[in-house]
Amino acid sequence: MKSGTNDQKILHAIFNRLYEYYGPQHWWPADTAFEVMVGAILTQNTNWHNVVQALNNIRYAGYMDARFLYKHRRSIPRLIRPSGFYRLKSKRLVAFLDYFIKEYDGRIEAMKRKRTGTLRGELTAISGIGPETADSILLYALGRPVFVIDAYTRRIGSRHGLYGYDALYDTIQSIFERAIPRRPSLYNEYHALLVRVGKEHCAKHEPLCDSCPVQHILSS
């Protein structure tokens, strides 16, 4: 993708068109920042419907609190089973809880006092938490201006020659962050809109290009 003003024009046009077409997405749906963190870990390699079932299990058990969930960590595999890969995700969630409680006493406000770069380094150092999950926590739970790059973002951009699908995560992220004002609310909405168009039009197989709301923008 060409750098500079062209990036800004194209990415702004895409956002404006998607927002006009779909409207606000109200993402990430959660009652608390901690729930967002848990959801970010559980949503790896599954769809959101399955994550909601797992989150509801945790909530109905009364464990949607870092300390309670960590205290009852033996119940985590059973509670998050609907999310898939539940044994692996249980280990990742427990590792995150261990970090969150030991480093920040399980308090979101304490975590918010740290610099974004420091937090990102800490999060990605936890087994099973990569850049996408870490950035989802930073953006959606902590309100930091980091643009989340996921499979939808890669697919949409690469299909239209904006960048290669296998480009480094940080390379794609920098394209968005250089072109789009660093506002958490804007990054939140933009990422959610890309997920929406990815699900409804830019499917992995048999994409609906003719009806895609950004088709003309990206092909012009």
C-alpha positions in Angstrom: 0.0 0.0 0.0 1.3 3.5 -0.8 2.3 5.5 2.2 1.3 9.0 3.2 -1.8 11.0 2.2 -3.1 8.2 0.0 -3.3 5.8 3.0 -5.2 8.3 5.0 -7.7 9.0 2.2 -8.4 5.4 1.4 -8.7 4.3 5.1 -10.9 7.2 6.0 -13.1 6.5 3.0 -13.4 2.9 4.0 -14.4 3.8 7.5 -16.9 6.4 6.5 -18.6 4.0 4.0 -18.7 1.1 6.5 -20.1 3.4 9.2 -22.7 4.7 6.9 -23.7 1.2 5.7 -23.7 -0.6 9.1 -23.9 2.1 11.7 -22.2 1.9 15.2 -21.3 -1.6 16.3 -21.2 -1.1 20.1 -18.2 -3.4 20.4 -16.9 -4.9 22.7 -20.1 -6.2 24.4 -19.3 -6.7 28.1 -20.3 -5.5 31.5 -16.8 -4.9 32.8 -13.2 -4.5 31.6 -12.3 -7.8 33.2 -15.0 -9.6 31.2 -13.4 -8.1 28.0 -10.1 -9.5 29.0 -11.5 -12.9 29.6 -13.4 -12.8 26.3 -10.3 -11.7 24.4 -8.6 -14.9 25.5 -11.6 -17.2 24.9 -12.3 -15.8 21.4 -9.1 -17.3 20.0 -10.0 -19.7 17.2 -13.7 -19.7 17.7 -16.8 -17.6 17.0 -18.3 -15.1 19.3 -21.5 -17.1 19.9 -19.4 -19.8 21.6 -17.5 -17.3 23.7 -20.8 -15.8 24.9 -21.9 -19.2 26.2 -18.6 -19.6 28.1 -18.8 -16.1 29.5 -22.3 -16.7 30.7 -21.2 -19.9 32.4 -18.6 -17.9 34.3 -21.0 -15.1 35.1 -23.8 -17.4 36.3 -21.3 -19.3 38.5 -20.5 -15.9 40.2 -16.9 -16.0 39.1 -16.6 -12.9 36.8 -14.0 -11.5 39.1 -10.3 -12.1 38.8 -9.8 -13.3 42.4 -12.9 -15.5 42.4 -12.1 -17.0 39.1 -8.5 -17.7 40.1 -9.6 -19.2 43.4 -12.0 -21.5 41.5 -9.6 -22.1 38.6 -10.2 -25.9 38.7 -13.7 -25.1 37.4 -12.5 -23.1 34.4 -12.2 -26.0 31.9 -15.8 -27.0 32.6 -17.1 -23.4 32.5 -15.3 -22.4 29.2 -15.9 -25.7 27.4 -18.3 -24.1 24.8 -15.4 -21.8 23.6 -13.5 -24.8 22.1 -9.9 -25.9 22.8 -11.0 -25.4 26.4 -8.0 -27.2 28.0 -5.5 -25.0 26.2 -7.5 -21.9 26.8 -7.9 -22.8 30.5 -4.1 -22.8 30.8 -3.9 -19.4 29.0 -6.6 -17.9 31.2 -5.0 -19.2 34.4 -1.7 -17.8 33.3 -3.3 -14.4 32.6 -5.1 -14.4 36.0 -1.8 -15.3 37.7 -0.1 -12.3 36.1 -3.1 -10.0 36.6 -3.4 -10.8 40.3 0.4 -10.9 41.2 1.3 -7.8 39.2 -1.8 -5.6 39.7 -3.8 -7.2 42.5 -6.5 -8.0 40.0 -7.3 -4.3 39.7 -8.0 -2.7 36.4 -7.1 0.8 37.7 -3.7 -0.3 38.7 -3.1 -1.8 35.3 -4.2 1.5 33.6 -1.3 3.4 35.3 1.2 1.5 33.2 2.5 2.7 29.8 1.0 1.0 26.8 4.3 -0.4 25.5 5.1 -1.8 28.9 1.7 -3.5 29.2 1.9 -4.9 25.7 5.3 -6.4 26.5 3.9 -8.0 29.7 0.8 -9.4 28.0 2.6 -10.9 25.1 5.1 -12.5 27.5 2.2 -14.6 28.9 2.0 -18.0 27.3 -0.7 -18.1 24.6 -1.3 -14.4 24.4 -0.1 -13.0 21.1 -0.2 -9.5 19.6 -3.9 -9.7 18.6 -5.1 -10.8 22.0 -2.9 -8.4 23.8 -4.0 -5.5 21.6 -7.7 -6.4 22.1 -7.2 -6.2 25.8 -5.3 -2.9 25.5 -7.9 -1.3 23.2 -11.2 -2.7 24.4 -10.5 -3.2 28.1 -8.0 -0.4 28.8 -8.9 2.2 26.2 -5.4 2.4 24.7 -5.0 3.6 21.0 -3.8 0.4 19.5 -5.3 -0.9 16.3 -6.2 -4.6 16.4 -5.2 -6.7 13.4 -7.1 -9.9 12.9 -7.8 -12.4 10.1 -10.6 -10.2 8.8 -8.3 -7.2 8.5 -5.6 -9.2 6.8 -8.1 -10.8 4.4 -9.9 -7.5 3.4 -6.7 -5.5 2.9 -4.7 -8.3 1.1 -7.5 -9.0 -1.3 -7.4 -5.4 -2.5 -3.7 -5.1 -2.6 -3.3 -2.8 0.4 -0.7 -5.2 2.0 0.2 -8.8 1.8 -1.8 -11.3 3.8 1.4 -12.6 5.4 2.8 -9.2 6.2 4.0 -8.8 9.7 1.4 -7.9 12.3 3.2 -4.7 13.3 3.6 -3.7 9.6 -0.1 -3.8 9.0 -0.9 -2.2 12.3 1.5 0.7 11.5 -0.3 1.4 8.2 -3.6 2.0 10.1 -2.0 3.8 13.1 -0.1 6.2 10.8 -3.2 7.0 8.7 -6.0 7.1 11.4 -6.0 9.5 14.3 -5.0 7.7 17.5 -8.3 7.7 19.3 -9.4 4.5 21.1 -13.1 5.1 20.2 -12.2 5.4 16.5 -10.0 2.3 16.5 -12.7 0.4 18.4 -15.4 1.3 15.8 -13.1 0.8 12.8 -12.0 -2.7 13.9 -15.6 -3.7 14.7 -16.7 -2.5 11.3 -14.0 -4.5 9.5 -15.1 -7.6 11.4 -18.7 -7.0 10.3 -17.8 -6.6 6.6 -15.5 -9.6 6.9 -18.3 -11.8 8.2 -21.0 -10.6 5.9 -19.1 -10.0 2.6 -15.4 -10.7 2.7 -15.8 -14.4 3.6 -12.9 -16.8 3.5 -14.6 -18.8 0.8 -17.0 -17.4 -1.8 -16.8 -13.7 -0.9 -19.7 -11.5 -1.9 -17.6 -8.9 -3.7 -20.4 -7.4 -5.9 -22.4 -6.4 -2.9 -19.5 -5.3 -0.6 -20.0 -1.7 0.6 -16.3 -0.9 0.0 -15.8 -2.6 -3.3 -15.8 0.6 -5.3 -13.5 2.4 -2.9 -10.9 -0.3 -2.9 -11.1 -1.0 -6.7 -10.9 2.7 -7.7 
